[in-house]
Amino acid sequence: MNRVKGKRILVTGASSGIGEGCAKLFASGGADLVLVARREGRLRRLKETLEREHGIDVRVFQLDVRDRDAVEDFGRTLEREIVAPDVLVNNAGLASGMGKFFEGDFDDWDRMIDTNVKGLLNVSRYVVPLMVKQNRGHIVNIGSIAGHIVYPGGNVYNATKYAVRALNQAMSLDLVGTNIRVSCIDPGATQTEFSVVRFHGDEEKAEDVYRGFKPLTGDDIAEAIYFVVNAPEHVNVLNLVIMPTAQRSPFVLHREED
């Protein structure tokens, strides 16, 4: 059963990877979209494609979720010009660097904390009240298995994703008594721009992360998000961990020999 048709889905980090996969899949289900990312050109091209192919309404906004004032303005625009979204997908996030914590780069740390934690909070703070006012909605936070098990070199990134998992549970508790659902999707190894960003543009290092096995894709995670959102209104998936078949934990991953 299609329960997303006619709903309005807000996706942050929508210009690539999981966010782009969500935009395409929800569009195919007949949902209208509000797409947010820093790369406006990519959003514009995505908007044109989805509106042409699916006949839906797509609004795009260039926005850095780290910029609290800009997010506040965005929230006001939503309230004034559009409507409260039926679904908020807090997807914007990244990893930056993989050094030991005592050799860590402060710029990397700030980038991860400001995007993965503060950015999620900024967007939620100015969007969720619109849902509360209408007593309906669904918040989907994108976490990671890094928020369940710490791995070498992960330190601050792990900490941010543990924070996302905690905030997901806290949001659910704070919204008890409303008709707003809260879910966290925690992917394992997923091949998007993630590792390229983590290794500061070193594509060879990024490719090595996924060598010897078939990783998940942004589209795979989008399907999991669609499943959770499409569940009946009385069903809430609080947490969903998804990994490629070759992976059983951050430490246990089978790679085929070249």
N, C-alpha and C positions, 0 to 999 in steps of 0.2 A: 504494500500500500504506500502511495506517495503522500506523505504528510508535510512536505516542504513547499509544494506548489503554492505560489502566491504569498509566501512569507518573505520577509526582508532580512537578509543575512549580512552582517557587518564582519569583514575579515581584515585584520591588520597584517602587515607584511605580505600583501597580496600580489606583489609584482613577480614572484618566482616561487619555486619549490612547493611546499605544502600549501601555502596561501593561494598560489595560482591554481594548484590542483583543486582546492576547495571551490574557488570561483567557478571553474569549469564544470565541476560535478553538480554543484547546486544550481547553476544556470541550466544544465541539462534537465534538472528536475522541475524547472519552471519557477524558481525563486528569483526575486529581485535582489539586487546586490548593492552594497556600499563597500567600496574597496579602498583601502588606505595603504600607502607605502611612501617611501622617500623618492622612488624613481617614477616620476609622473609620466614620462614618455612611455614606459612599459604599461602603466595602468591605462593610458589612453588607447593604446593599441589593443589591449585586452578587452576594454569596454566595447570598442567598435566590433571586434570579432564576436563577442558574446551576444550583443544586441542584435547583430545581423543574423546569427545562427539560431538564436532561441527566442527572439522577440520579447525580451524582458527589459526591465529598466535597470540600468547600471549607473550609479553615481560614483565618481572617483575623487579622491582628495589626496593631495601631496601632503604628507604629515610625518614628522619624526616623533615617535611616541615618547621620546625622552624630553621633548619640549613641552613642559606642563602648561604654559600659557597658550601655546598653539592647540593643545589637546582640549583645553577649556573652551577656546573659540569654536573648535570642531563640535564639541558637545552642544554648544548653544545653537550652532547651525543645524544640527540634527533636530533639535527640539523645535526650531523655528520653521525650517523649510521642508523637512521630511517627516518622519514619524519615528517613534521608538523602534529600534530593530527587534525582530522576534528572536534573533540569535546573534550573539557576539562571539566571534572566534578570536581569542587573544593569541595570535600566532607569531607576532613579531618577536624575534629573539635571535641570539647568535652566541658563538663561542669565539674567543679571541686569545690566541696563544695557548701554549701547553707546557710551560716551564714549571719548575718547582716553586712552591709559594715563597720561599726565602730568596728567590731570584726573580720574582714576578715583576711584570711591567705594570705600573700604576695606571697607565692609559688603557691597557687591556682590561684591568680590573674594573675601572670606571665604566668602560663601554659595556661590559657584560652586566654589571649591577644596574646601571642606568636604563638599559634596554629590557633585560629579562625580568627584573623585579619592579623598578620604578615605572618603567613604561607600561607594564601590565596594570599596575596600580593606577597610573594616570588615566588610562583609557577606561578602566572599570569605574573609577570614581565619577567620571562625567557621563558615562553611558548607562550604567546600571540604574541610577535614580529614575531614568526615563522608563525603564522596565518596571520598577517598583510602583511608579505612579499608575501604570496600567495593569499591574498585578499579573504580568505574564512575561515569559522570555526564557532564554536558555543561554548560559555562559559556558563556553568551551575553552578551557585553558590548555595550551600546548606545553607539556612538561617534557620529560625525558626519563629513560632508565637511569640517567645520571642523577636523578632525584631520588633514586632508591638505593644505589650502590656507588660508592666513591671509587674512582679508578686513578692510577698514577698519572699525574700531570693535569688532572681535572680540577682540583682544588676549588678555585673561585667559581668556575662554571658549575661544578657539582653543587656548590653552596646556593647558587641562584636557582637551580632546578629543585633542590630540596625546599627552597622558599616558595616556589610555585606550587609544589604539592601541599605545603602547609597552608598557603593562601587559598587554595582550592577548597580544602576542608573548612577553613574559616569562613569563606564566602557561603558555603552550603549551610553552616550553622547560623550565620547572620541572617540568612534569607528564609529560615524556617517560618512557616505560617503564610508564605507567599506561594504563588504558582510558578516561581522561577526555579528552573533546574540548573544544576552546576555539575560540570564534568571536567575531568582532566584526562588527556590522551598522552601517554608516555611512550614515545617511539624508541626503538633501539637503533641499530645502524641504518641510516637512511641517506641515500646518495642524492643530495641537492647541492646548493652552493655552500652548505654548512662548512665542510672541511676546507674549501678554498678560502673562506673568510677566516677560519681558525688559523690557518697557516699563512695568513697575510698575502694571499694571492699566489702561493706556490702550488701550481696545479699538479706537479709531479708528486709532491708529498700527499696532496689531497687524494690523488688516484690510488696511492698505495694503501690508504685506509680501507678501500673496498676491493682490494685485489684478492682473487682466489675464492670468492663466494658471491652469491647474488644478494645484494642489499635490498632493502625496501626502497621505494620511490616516494616522492611527494604525493603521487596519485594514490598509492597504497594507503597512506595515512589519511588522505582526503576521504577515501571510502570508509575508513573506520569512523571518522568524524560524522560523515553522512549517516551512517548506521545509528550512531548515538543520538543525533538530532532527530532522526526520522522515527525514533521509538515513540510509542503512545505517550500521551501527556502525563499519565500517572507513573511512567517508568523513568527512573533516573539512573544512569550509569555514572557513578561517582568517579571511578578511576578505571582506565583501560590501558594495560601494558601490551605493546605489540612489537615483536621482533622478527627479523628474517629467520627462516627455518634453520639456517646454518648457525645462528647465534642463540645461546642459552643464558648468557649473562655478559656484562662487559668484559669478563675474563675468559669466557668459554665460547670460542667461535671457530668453527671448522673451515679451513681454507684448503682448497684443492691445489695440488702442486702444479706449477706451470709445465 
